[in-house]
Amino acid sequence: SRRSVRKNSGLSPAKRRADSVTGVAVSPQLGECVITVIRLRPRLTHELTKDKELCLSVTIEPPGRVVLSDPLQNKETRIFDCDLALDSSDPELPGYSDQKAVYHHVGEQLVDRALQGYNCCLCAYGQTGTGKTHTLHGDWSNTEQRGLLPRIAAALLLQLEALRV
């Protein structure tokens, strides 16, 4: 997720304008933006076995809702709302978000804002083993598997070099 510090503006979503890149609401009074993104990673081998028994279900409802249900445990369905939810759980599914797609949705806007002079911060938060390092770093030696940080660094350097010319 990418976040900047923002005081509670008390603005309803209807009174915010949508950002041109992500469609995320931006407060015109504050000139600040906080974007939360959830990325669903592929299940690990032990989770596939475990979840077959428990019938745990995670569903993304675009653009920004994640629904967690566990019908066999009779637990209440949990809903997590965010600005954008990306599904990286299965490359065979439509709407699959690879590293390039994650950069497109998160990194490009961060680069644009930084070049406009805004302070930007990228923060990855989550439990151990949930994919934070993969999302941020990826595999630096493989162009397709590079994470947000090498892509952001390359884009910033490319844009700054273009400004020098």
TIVO-2410 file (N, C-alpha, C; in nm, 3 decimals):
# residues 165
REC num residu      c1      c2      c3 atome chaine
REC   1      S   0.082  -0.118   0.000     N      A
REC   1      S   0.000   0.000   0.000    CA      A
REC   1      S   0.086   0.124   0.000     C      A
REC   2      R   0.037   0.228  -0.060     N      A
REC   2      R   0.107   0.355  -0.059    CA      A
REC   2      R   0.025   0.450   0.023     C      A
REC   3      R   0.090   0.519   0.117     N      A
REC   3      R   0.018   0.610   0.206    CA      A
REC   3      R   0.097   0.737   0.226     C      A
REC   4      S   0.028   0.846   0.248     N      A
REC   4      S   0.088   0.968   0.301    CA      A
REC   4      S   0.006   1.006   0.422     C      A
REC   5      V   0.068   1.077   0.515     N      A
REC   5      V  -0.003   1.113   0.637    CA      A
REC   5      V  -0.113   1.213   0.604     C      A
REC   6      R  -0.232   1.189   0.656     N      A
REC   6      R  -0.346   1.275   0.627    CA      A
REC   6      R  -0.432   1.285   0.750     C      A
REC   7      K  -0.470   1.406   0.785     N      A
REC   7      K  -0.565   1.424   0.894    CA      A
REC   7      K  -0.704   1.390   0.842     C      A
REC   8      N  -0.791   1.349   0.929     N      A
REC   8      N  -0.927   1.317   0.890    CA      A
REC   8      N  -0.995   1.443   0.840     C      A
REC   9      S  -1.026   1.446   0.713     N      A
REC   9      S  -1.084   1.565   0.652    CA      A
REC   9      S  -1.234   1.576   0.675     C      A
REC  10      G  -1.297   1.466   0.710     N      A
REC  10      G  -1.441   1.466   0.729    CA      A
REC  10      G  -1.518   1.478   0.598     C      A
REC  11      L  -1.448   1.465   0.485     N      A
REC  11      L  -1.514   1.475   0.355    CA      A
REC  11      L  -1.577   1.341   0.319     C      A
REC  12      S  -1.696   1.347   0.270     N      A
REC  12      S  -1.758   1.225   0.221    CA      A
REC  12      S  -1.694   1.191   0.087     C      A
REC  13      P  -1.696   1.063   0.048     N      A
REC  13      P  -1.639   1.028  -0.082    CA      A
REC  13      P  -1.699   1.108  -0.197     C      A
REC  14      A  -1.825   1.147  -0.185     N      A
REC  14      A  -1.890   1.224  -0.291    CA      A
REC  14      A  -1.830   1.363  -0.306     C      A
REC  15      K  -1.771   1.417  -0.196     N      A
REC  15      K  -1.715   1.552  -0.201    CA      A
REC  15      K  -1.568   1.551  -0.238     C      A
REC  16      R  -1.515   1.433  -0.268     N      A
REC  16      R  -1.377   1.424  -0.313    CA      A
REC  16      R  -1.376   1.407  -0.464     C      A
REC  17      R  -1.266   1.444  -0.527     N      A
REC  17      R  -1.259   1.422  -0.671    CA      A
REC  17      R  -1.179   1.295  -0.696     C      A
REC  18      A  -1.203   1.228  -0.806     N      A
REC  18      A  -1.133   1.104  -0.837    CA      A
REC  18      A  -1.000   1.136  -0.905     C      A
REC  19      D  -0.896   1.065  -0.864     N      A
REC  19      D  -0.765   1.080  -0.924    CA      A
REC  19      D  -0.767   1.020  -1.064     C      A
REC  20      S  -0.696   1.080  -1.157     N      A
REC  20      S  -0.702   1.036  -1.296    CA      A
REC  20      S  -0.636   0.901  -1.319     C      A
REC  21      V  -0.541   0.860  -1.237     N      A
REC  21      V  -0.471   0.734  -1.260    CA      A
REC  21      V  -0.548   0.617  -1.201     C      A
REC  22      T  -0.586   0.626  -1.075     N      A
REC  22      T  -0.647   0.511  -1.008    CA      A
REC  22      T  -0.796   0.526  -0.984     C      A
REC  23      G  -0.849   0.645  -1.002     N      A
REC  23      G  -0.989   0.668  -0.970    CA      A
REC  23      G  -1.011   0.684  -0.820     C      A
REC  24      V  -0.901   0.697  -0.745     N      A
REC  24      V  -0.908   0.708  -0.601    CA      A
REC  24      V  -0.938   0.851  -0.562     C      A
REC  25      A  -1.018   0.867  -0.457     N      A
REC  25      A  -1.059   1.000  -0.413    CA      A
REC  25      A  -0.941   1.079  -0.356     C      A
REC  26      V  -0.934   1.206  -0.393     N      A
REC  26      V  -0.831   1.297  -0.346    CA      A
REC  26      V  -0.900   1.417  -0.284     C      A
REC  27      S  -0.855   1.460  -0.168     N      A
REC  27      S  -0.915   1.575  -0.102    CA      A
REC  27      S  -0.863   1.703  -0.162     C      A
REC  28      P  -0.948   1.785  -0.226     N      A
REC  28      P  -0.901   1.910  -0.284    CA      A
REC  28      P  -0.858   2.012  -0.179     C      A
REC  29      Q  -0.919   2.008  -0.061     N      A
REC  29      Q  -0.883   2.104   0.042    CA      A
REC  29      Q  -0.744   2.076   0.099     C      A
REC  30      L  -0.711   1.951   0.116     N      A
REC  30      L  -0.585   1.915   0.176    CA      A
REC  30      L  -0.473   1.898   0.074     C      A
REC  31      G  -0.508   1.869  -0.051     N      A
REC  31      G  -0.408   1.843  -0.152    CA      A
REC  31      G  -0.329   1.717  -0.120     C      A
REC  32      E  -0.386   1.629  -0.042     N      A
REC  32      E  -0.318   1.507  -0.003    CA      A
REC  32      E  -0.401   1.386  -0.042     C      A
REC  33      C  -0.334   1.274  -0.047     N      A
REC  33      C  -0.402   1.152  -0.090    CA      A
REC  33      C  -0.344   1.033  -0.014     C      A
REC  34      V  -0.431   0.949   0.035     N      A
REC  34      V  -0.392   0.823   0.096    CA      A
REC  34      V  -0.458   0.714   0.013     C      A
REC  35      I  -0.377   0.621  -0.033     N      A
REC  35      I  -0.430   0.511  -0.113    CA      A
REC  35      I  -0.395   0.381  -0.044     C      A
REC  36      T  -0.494   0.296  -0.026     N      A
REC  36      T  -0.470   0.164   0.029    CA      A
REC  36      T  -0.497   0.060  -0.079     C      A
REC  37      V  -0.402  -0.031  -0.093     N      A
REC  37      V  -0.412  -0.135  -0.195    CA      A
REC  37      V  -0.390  -0.269  -0.127     C      A
REC  38      I  -0.474  -0.365  -0.160     N      A
REC  38      I  -0.458  -0.502  -0.110    CA      A
REC  38      I  -0.421  -0.588  -0.230     C      A
REC  39      R  -0.317  -0.670  -0.213     N      A
REC  39      R  -0.277  -0.763  -0.319    CA      A
REC  39      R  -0.293  -0.905  -0.266     C      A
REC  40      L  -0.374  -0.982  -0.334     N      A
REC  40      L  -0.398  -1.121  -0.297    CA      A
REC  40      L  -0.291  -1.207  -0.363     C      A
REC  41      R  -0.212  -1.276  -0.282     N      A
REC  41      R  -0.103  -1.359  -0.334    CA      A
REC  41      R  -0.153  -1.501  -0.360     C      A
REC  42      P  -0.073  -1.579  -0.435     N      A
REC  42      P  -0.111  -1.720  -0.454    CA      A
REC  42      P  -0.109  -1.795  -0.320     C      A
REC  43      R  -0.189  -1.897  -0.310     N      A
REC  43      R  -0.190  -1.978  -0.188    CA      A
REC  43      R  -0.066  -2.067  -0.186     C      A
REC  44      L  -0.014  -2.087  -0.066     N      A
REC  44      L   0.100  -2.176  -0.046    CA      A
REC  44      L   0.049  -2.319  -0.042     C      A
REC  45      T   0.140  -2.415  -0.065     N      A
REC  45      T   0.101  -2.556  -0.071    CA      A
REC  45      T   0.024  -2.599   0.053     C      A
REC  46      H   0.075  -2.565   0.170     N      A
REC  46      H   0.007  -2.609   0.292    CA      A
REC  46      H  -0.129  -2.539   0.309     C      A
REC  47      E  -0.145  -2.422   0.251     N      A
REC  47      E  -0.274  -2.353   0.259    CA      A
REC  47      E  -0.377  -2.420   0.168     C      A
REC  48      L  -0.332  -2.471   0.053     N      A
REC  48      L  -0.423  -2.540  -0.038    CA      A
REC  48      L  -0.482  -2.664   0.030     C      A
REC  49      T  -0.399  -2.741   0.096     N      A
REC  49      T  -0.444  -2.860   0.166    CA      A
REC  49      T  -0.535  -2.822   0.281     C      A
REC  50      K  -0.490  -2.725   0.360     N      A
REC  50      K  -0.566  -2.682   0.478    CA      A
REC  50      K  -0.701  -2.624   0.438     C      A
REC  51      D  -0.703  -2.540   0.334     N      A
REC  51      D  -0.825  -2.472   0.295    CA      A
REC  51      D  -0.926  -2.566   0.229     C      A
REC  52      K  -0.879  -2.678   0.172     N      A
REC  52      K  -0.974  -2.775   0.117    CA      A
REC  52      K  -1.060  -2.831   0.229     C      A
REC  53      E  -0.997  -2.851   0.345     N      A
REC  53      E  -1.071  -2.902   0.460    CA      A
REC  53      E  -1.162  -2.794   0.519     C      A
REC  54      L  -1.113  -2.670   0.524     N      A
REC  54      L  -1.187  -2.563   0.589    CA      A
REC  54      L  -1.279  -2.487   0.494     C      A
REC  55      C  -1.256  -2.503   0.364     N      A
REC  55      C  -1.336  -2.435   0.263    CA      A
REC  55      C  -1.330  -2.283   0.278     C      A
REC  56      L  -1.212  -2.231   0.307     N      A
REC  56      L  -1.191  -2.087   0.319    CA      A
REC  56      L  -1.196  -2.023   0.181     C      A
REC  57      S  -1.266  -1.914   0.170     N      A
REC  57      S  -1.283  -1.847   0.041    CA      A
REC  57      S  -1.245  -1.700   0.051     C      A
REC  58      V  -1.161  -1.656  -0.042     N      A
REC  58      V  -1.125  -1.514  -0.052    CA      A
REC  58      V  -1.168  -1.468  -0.191     C      A
REC  59      T  -1.249  -1.365  -0.195     N      A
REC  59      T  -1.302  -1.314  -0.322    CA      A
REC  59      T  -1.274  -1.164  -0.332     C      A
REC  60      I  -1.234  -1.122  -0.451     N      A
REC  60      I  -1.215  -0.979  -0.475    CA      A
REC  60      I  -1.334  -0.929  -0.554     C      A
REC  61      E  -1.394  -0.823  -0.503     N      A
REC  61      E  -1.502  -0.754  -0.574    CA      A
REC  61      E  -1.445  -0.620  -0.619     C      A
REC  62      P  -1.411  -0.609  -0.748     N      A
REC  62      P  -1.347  -0.485  -0.797    CA      A
REC  62      P  -1.436  -0.364  -0.773     C      A
REC  63      P  -1.378  -0.248  -0.752     N      A
REC  63      P  -1.233  -0.227  -0.756    CA      A
REC  63      P  -1.164  -0.247  -0.623     C      A
REC  64      G  -1.234  -0.239  -0.509     N      A
REC  64      G  -1.161  -0.237  -0.384    CA      A
REC  64      G  -1.225  -0.307  -0.266     C      A
REC  65      R  -1.280  -0.424  -0.287     N      A
REC  65      R  -1.340  -0.496  -0.176    CA      A
REC  65      R  -1.289  -0.640  -0.176     C      A
REC  66      V  -1.246  -0.684  -0.058     N      A
REC  66      V  -1.201  -0.823  -0.040    CA      A
REC  66      V  -1.297  -0.888   0.060     C      A
REC  67      V  -1.351  -1.002   0.020     N      A
REC  67      V  -1.448  -1.074   0.103    CA      A
REC  67      V  -1.386  -1.206   0.146     C      A
REC  68      L  -1.382  -1.226   0.276     N      A
REC  68      L  -1.328  -1.349   0.334    CA      A
REC  68      L  -1.442  -1.424   0.400     C      A
REC  69      S  -1.465  -1.547   0.353     N      A
REC  69      S  -1.575  -1.625   0.412    CA      A
REC  69      S  -1.524  -1.765   0.447     C      A
REC  70      D  -1.584  -1.820   0.548     N      A
REC  70      D  -1.549  -1.951   0.600    CA      A
REC  70      D  -1.678  -2.023   0.637     C      A
REC  71      P  -1.752  -2.074   0.538     N      A
REC  71      P  -1.886  -2.129   0.563    CA      A
REC  71      P  -1.888  -2.252   0.655     C      A
REC  72      L  -1.785  -2.334   0.653     N      A
REC  72      L  -1.786  -2.454   0.736    CA      A
REC  72      L  -1.763  -2.423   0.883     C      A
REC  73      Q  -1.701  -2.311   0.912     N      A
REC  73      Q  -1.675  -2.273   1.050    CA      A
REC  73      Q  -1.789  -2.187   1.107     C      A
REC  74      N  -1.889  -2.160   1.025     N      A
REC  74      N  -2.003  -2.076   1.065    CA      A
REC  74      N  -1.957  -1.942   1.121     C      A
REC  75      K  -1.851  -1.889   1.063     N      A
REC  75      K  -1.803  -1.758   1.105    CA      A
REC  75      K  -1.862  -1.653   1.013     C      A
REC  76      E  -1.877  -1.536   1.067     N      A
REC  76      E  -1.932  -1.425   0.991    CA      A
REC  76      E  -1.838  -1.388   0.876     C      A
REC  77      T  -1.894  -1.358   0.761     N      A
REC  77      T  -1.815  -1.313   0.648    CA      A
REC  77      T  -1.750  -1.180   0.683     C      A
REC  78      R  -1.622  -1.169   0.651     N      A
REC  78      R  -1.550  -1.044   0.679    CA      A
REC  78      R  -1.526  -0.971   0.548     C      A
REC  79      I  -1.549  -0.841   0.550     N      A
REC  79      I  -1.532  -0.758   0.431    CA      A
REC  79      I  -1.427  -0.652   0.460     C      A
REC  80      F  -1.332  -0.639   0.370     N      A
REC  80      F  -1.226  -0.540   0.381    CA      A
REC  80      F  -1.236  -0.447   0.261     C      A
REC  81      D  -1.259  -0.320   0.286     N      A
REC  81      D  -1.267  -0.221   0.179    CA      A
REC  81      D  -1.135  -0.146   0.170     C      A
REC  82      C  -1.093  -0.119   0.049     N      A
REC  82      C  -0.972  -0.043   0.023    CA      A
REC  82      C  -0.995   0.035  -0.106     C      A
REC  83      D  -0.894   0.107  -0.150     N      A
REC  83      D  -0.908   0.182  -0.274    CA      A
REC  83      D  -0.896   0.092  -0.397     C      A
REC  84      L  -0.810  -0.010  -0.385     N      A
REC  84      L  -0.787  -0.099  -0.498    CA      A
REC  84      L  -0.747  -0.235  -0.446     C      A
REC  85      A  -0.806  -0.341  -0.500     N      A
REC  85      A  -0.769  -0.478  -0.465    CA      A
REC  85      A  -0.717  -0.545  -0.592     C      A
REC  86      L  -0.597  -0.601  -0.582     N      A
REC  86      L  -0.533  -0.666  -0.696    CA      A
REC  86      L  -0.524  -0.816  -0.670     C      A
REC  87      D  -0.564  -0.895  -0.769     N      A
REC  87      D  -0.563  -1.041  -0.755    CA      A
REC  87      D  -0.441  -1.099  -0.824     C      A
REC  88      S  -0.347  -1.146  -0.745     N      A
REC  88      S  -0.227  -1.211  -0.798    CA      A
REC  88      S  -0.226  -1.358  -0.758     C      A
REC  89      S  -0.343  -1.413  -0.731     N      A
REC  89      S  -0.352  -1.549  -0.679    CA      A
REC  89      S  -0.334  -1.656  -0.786     C      A
REC  90      D  -0.373  -1.628  -0.911     N      A
REC  90      D  -0.366  -1.731  -1.014    CA      A
REC  90      D  -0.350  -1.665  -1.151     C      A
REC  91      P  -0.235  -1.688  -1.218     N      A
REC  91      P  -0.213  -1.625  -1.349    CA      A
REC  91      P  -0.313  -1.666  -1.456     C      A
REC  92      E  -0.386  -1.773  -1.433     N      A
REC  92      E  -0.484  -1.820  -1.530    CA      A
REC  92      E  -0.617  -1.744  -1.522     C      A
REC  93      L  -0.637  -1.672  -1.414     N      A
REC  93      L  -0.764  -1.600  -1.395    CA      A
REC  93      L  -0.764  -1.467  -1.471     C      A
REC  94      P  -0.880  -1.426  -1.523     N      A
REC  94      P  -0.887  -1.293  -1.583    CA      A
REC  94      P  -0.867  -1.187  -1.475     C      A
REC  95      G  -0.800  -1.080  -1.509     N      A
REC  95      G  -0.776  -0.975  -1.412    CA      A
REC  95      G  -0.655  -1.000  -1.324     C      A
REC  96      Y  -0.575  -1.102  -1.359     N      A
REC  96      Y  -0.454  -1.133  -1.283    CA      A
REC  96      Y  -0.360  -1.013  -1.284     C      A
REC  97      S  -0.305  -0.979  -1.168     N      A
REC  97      S  -0.213  -0.866  -1.155    CA      A
REC  97      S  -0.071  -0.916  -1.131     C      A
REC  98      D   0.011  -0.907  -1.235     N      A
REC  98      D   0.151  -0.942  -1.218    CA      A
REC  98      D   0.228  -0.820  -1.167     C      A
REC  99      Q   0.360  -0.829  -1.158     N      A
REC  99      Q   0.440  -0.720  -1.104    CA      A
REC  99      Q   0.423  -0.592  -1.188     C      A
REC 100      K   0.413  -0.608  -1.319     N      A
REC 100      K   0.396  -0.491  -1.407    CA      A
REC 100      K   0.262  -0.422  -1.379     C      A
REC 101      A   0.158  -0.499  -1.359     N      A
REC 101      A   0.026  -0.442  -1.330    CA      A
REC 101      A   0.025  -0.371  -1.195     C      A
REC 102      V   0.094  -0.428  -1.096     N      A
REC 102      V   0.102  -0.364  -0.965    CA      A
REC 102      V   0.173  -0.230  -0.979     C      A
REC 103      Y   0.282  -0.227  -1.057     N      A
REC 103      Y   0.352  -0.100  -1.080    CA      A
REC 103      Y   0.260   0.000  -1.150     C      A
REC 104      H   0.186  -0.046  -1.249     N      A
REC 104      H   0.096   0.043  -1.321    CA      A
REC 104      H  -0.006   0.107  -1.227     C      A
REC 105      H  -0.062   0.028  -1.138     N      A
REC 105      H  -0.166   0.079  -1.049    CA      A
REC 105      H  -0.113   0.160  -0.931     C      A
REC 106      V   0.006   0.128  -0.884     N      A
REC 106      V   0.059   0.192  -0.764    CA      A
REC 106      V   0.181   0.279  -0.794     C      A
REC 107      G   0.279   0.221  -0.860     N      A
REC 107      G   0.407   0.289  -0.881    CA      A
REC 107      G   0.403   0.408  -0.974     C      A
REC 108      E   0.328   0.398  -1.083     N      A
REC 108      E   0.323   0.508  -1.179    CA      A
REC 108      E   0.271   0.636  -1.114     C      A
REC 109      Q   0.169   0.624  -1.035     N      A
REC 109      Q   0.113   0.742  -0.968    CA      A
REC 109      Q   0.212   0.799  -0.868     C      A
REC 110      L   0.282   0.712  -0.797     N      A
REC 110      L   0.381   0.758  -0.701    CA      A
REC 110      L   0.493   0.836  -0.772     C      A
REC 111      V   0.540   0.784  -0.885     N      A
REC 111      V   0.644   0.852  -0.964    CA      A
REC 111      V   0.592   0.988  -1.013     C      A
REC 112      D   0.473   0.991  -1.066     N      A
REC 112      D   0.415   1.117  -1.114    CA      A
REC 112      D   0.406   1.220  -1.003     C      A
REC 113      R   0.357   1.178  -0.887     N      A
REC 113      R   0.343   1.270  -0.775    CA      A
REC 113      R   0.480   1.319  -0.726     C      A
REC 114      A   0.577   1.232  -0.719     N      A
REC 114      A   0.711   1.271  -0.675    CA      A
REC 114      A   0.771   1.374  -0.771     C      A
REC 115      L   0.752   1.353  -0.900     N      A
REC 115      L   0.806   1.447  -0.999    CA      A
REC 115      L   0.732   1.581  -0.998     C      A
REC 116      Q   0.611   1.581  -0.944     N      A
REC 116      Q   0.536   1.707  -0.928    CA      A
REC 116      Q   0.576   1.779  -0.800     C      A
REC 117      G   0.665   1.717  -0.722     N      A
REC 117      G   0.714   1.781  -0.601    CA      A
REC 117      G   0.647   1.737  -0.472     C      A
REC 118      Y   0.557   1.640  -0.480     N      A
REC 118      Y   0.490   1.591  -0.360    CA      A
REC 118      Y   0.580   1.494  -0.284     C      A
REC 119      N   0.569   1.493  -0.153     N      A
REC 119      N   0.634   1.392  -0.072    CA      A
REC 119      N   0.554   1.263  -0.088     C      A
REC 120      C   0.623   1.155  -0.114     N      A
REC 120      C   0.556   1.027  -0.135    CA      A
REC 120      C   0.615   0.922  -0.043     C      A
REC 121      C   0.532   0.829  -0.005     N      A
REC 121      C   0.575   0.720   0.082    CA      A
REC 121      C   0.507   0.592   0.035     C      A
REC 122      L   0.584   0.486   0.032     N      A
REC 122      L   0.531   0.355  -0.002    CA      A
REC 122      L   0.552   0.266   0.120     C      A
REC 123      C   0.444   0.210   0.170     N      A
REC 123      C   0.451   0.128   0.292    CA      A
REC 123      C   0.384  -0.006   0.264     C      A
REC 124      A   0.455  -0.113   0.294     N      A
REC 124      A   0.396  -0.246   0.281    CA      A
REC 124      A   0.375  -0.301   0.420     C      A
REC 125      Y   0.254  -0.345   0.447     N      A
REC 125      Y   0.217  -0.392   0.580    CA      A
REC 125      Y   0.148  -0.526   0.568     C      A
REC 126      G   0.181  -0.616   0.657     N      A
REC 126      G   0.112  -0.744   0.657    CA      A
REC 126      G   0.187  -0.848   0.736     C      A
REC 127      Q   0.124  -0.961   0.752     N      A
REC 127      Q   0.179  -1.072   0.827    CA      A
REC 127      Q   0.299  -1.130   0.753     C      A
REC 128      T   0.387  -1.197   0.825     N      A
REC 128      T   0.502  -1.264   0.765    CA      A
REC 128      T   0.455  -1.362   0.659     C      A
REC 129      G   0.521  -1.360   0.544     N      A
REC 129      G   0.490  -1.455   0.438    CA      A
REC 129      G   0.374  -1.416   0.349     C      A
REC 130      T   0.331  -1.291   0.354     N      A
REC 130      T   0.215  -1.251   0.274    CA      A
REC 130      T   0.252  -1.185   0.141     C      A
REC 131      G   0.382  -1.169   0.112     N      A
REC 131      G   0.422  -1.120  -0.019    CA      A
REC 131      G   0.471  -0.977  -0.024     C      A
REC 132      K   0.499  -0.917   0.090     N      A
REC 132      K   0.547  -0.777   0.091    CA      A
REC 132      K   0.680  -0.764   0.018     C      A
REC 133      T   0.776  -0.850   0.049     N      A
REC 133      T   0.907  -0.842  -0.014    CA      A
REC 133      T   0.897  -0.869  -0.163     C      A
REC 134      H   0.818  -0.965  -0.202     N      A
REC 134      H   0.799  -0.994  -0.345    CA      A
REC 134      H   0.739  -0.873  -0.416     C      A
REC 135      T   0.639  -0.810  -0.355     N      A
REC 135      T   0.576  -0.693  -0.417    CA      A
REC 135      T   0.673  -0.577  -0.428     C      A
REC 136      L   0.749  -0.552  -0.322     N      A
REC 136      L   0.840  -0.437  -0.323    CA      A
REC 136      L   0.968  -0.462  -0.400     C      A
REC 137      H   1.031  -0.577  -0.382     N      A
REC 137      H   1.159  -0.604  -0.446    CA      A
REC 137      H   1.147  -0.694  -0.567     C      A
REC 138      G   1.075  -0.803  -0.552     N      A
REC 138      G   1.064  -0.901  -0.659    CA      A
REC 138      G   1.199  -0.963  -0.687     C      A
REC 139      D   1.222  -0.999  -0.811     N      A
REC 139      D   1.349  -1.056  -0.855    CA      A
REC 139      D   1.417  -0.951  -0.943     C      A
REC 140      W   1.517  -0.885  -0.888     N      A
REC 140      W   1.583  -0.774  -0.959    CA      A
REC 140      W   1.653  -0.820  -1.086     C      A
REC 141      S   1.691  -0.948  -1.092     N      A
REC 141      S   1.764  -0.997  -1.210    CA      A
REC 141      S   1.670  -1.033  -1.325     C      A
REC 142      N   1.541  -1.039  -1.300     N      A
REC 142      N   1.443  -1.075  -1.402    CA      A
REC 142      N   1.352  -0.955  -1.428     C      A
REC 143      T   1.359  -0.898  -1.545     N      A
REC 143      T   1.284  -0.777  -1.578    CA      A
REC 143      T   1.134  -0.791  -1.550     C      A
REC 144      E   1.076  -0.904  -1.584     N      A
REC 144      E   0.932  -0.925  -1.565    CA      A
REC 144      E   0.894  -0.939  -1.418     C      A
REC 145      Q   0.987  -0.985  -1.335     N      A
REC 145      Q   0.957  -1.012  -1.194    CA      A
REC 145      Q   1.004  -0.903  -1.100     C      A
REC 146      R   1.056  -0.792  -1.153     N      A
REC 146      R   1.100  -0.683  -1.066    CA      A
REC 146      R   0.980  -0.624  -0.993     C      A
REC 147      G   1.004  -0.588  -0.867     N      A
REC 147      G   0.898  -0.533  -0.784    CA      A
REC 147      G   0.883  -0.382  -0.802     C      A
REC 148      L   0.809  -0.322  -0.711     N      A
REC 148      L   0.781  -0.179  -0.718    CA      A
REC 148      L   0.906  -0.093  -0.707     C      A
REC 149      L   0.993  -0.122  -0.612     N      A
REC 149      L   1.109  -0.035  -0.589    CA      A
REC 149      L   1.203  -0.025  -0.708     C      A
REC 150      P   1.246  -0.135  -0.771     N      A
REC 150      P   1.332  -0.117  -0.888    CA      A
REC 150      P   1.261  -0.049  -1.005     C      A
REC 151      R   1.132  -0.073  -1.020     N      A
REC 151      R   1.057  -0.007  -1.128    CA      A
REC 151      R   1.041   0.143  -1.101     C      A
REC 152      I   1.012   0.178  -0.975     N      A
REC 152      I   0.999   0.320  -0.939    CA      A
REC 152      I   1.132   0.391  -0.955     C      A
REC 153      A   1.240   0.328  -0.908     N      A
REC 153      A   1.373   0.389  -0.921    CA      A
REC 153      A   1.409   0.411  -1.067     C      A
REC 154      A   1.385   0.312  -1.151     N      A
REC 154      A   1.415   0.324  -1.294    CA      A
REC 154      A   1.332   0.435  -1.358     C      A
REC 155      A   1.205   0.442  -1.325     N      A
REC 155      A   1.118   0.546  -1.384    CA      A
REC 155      A   1.159   0.685  -1.338     C      A
REC 156      L   1.192   0.700  -1.210     N      A
REC 156      L   1.237   0.830  -1.160    CA      A
REC 156      L   1.365   0.874  -1.229     C      A
REC 157      L   1.461   0.784  -1.240     N      A
REC 157      L   1.588   0.819  -1.305    CA      A
REC 157      L   1.568   0.851  -1.453     C      A
REC 158      L   1.482   0.777  -1.520     N      A
REC 158      L   1.454   0.803  -1.661    CA      A
REC 158      L   1.388   0.940  -1.678     C      A
REC 159      Q   1.291   0.972  -1.595     N      A
REC 159      Q   1.222   1.101  -1.603    CA      A
REC 159      Q   1.316   1.216  -1.567     C      A
REC 160      L   1.398   1.199  -1.467     N      A
REC 160      L   1.492   1.304  -1.428    CA      A
REC 160      L   1.597   1.327  -1.536     C      A
REC 161      E   1.639   1.220  -1.601     N      A
REC 161      E   1.735   1.233  -1.713    CA      A
REC 161      E   1.672   1.310  -1.828     C      A
REC 162      A   1.546   1.283  -1.855     N      A
REC 162      A   1.475   1.355  -1.962    CA      A
REC 162      A   1.464   1.504  -1.929     C      A
REC 163      L   1.449   1.539  -1.802     N      A
REC 163      L   1.440   1.679  -1.763    CA      A
REC 163      L   1.574   1.751  -1.778     C      A
REC 164      R   1.684   1.677  -1.764     N      A
REC 164      R   1.817   1.738  -1.776    CA      A
REC 164      R   1.851   1.773  -1.919     C      A
REC 165      V   1.797   1.702  -2.013     N      A
REC 165      V   1.831   1.720  -2.155    CA      A
REC 165      V   1.770   1.844  -2.213     C      A
***
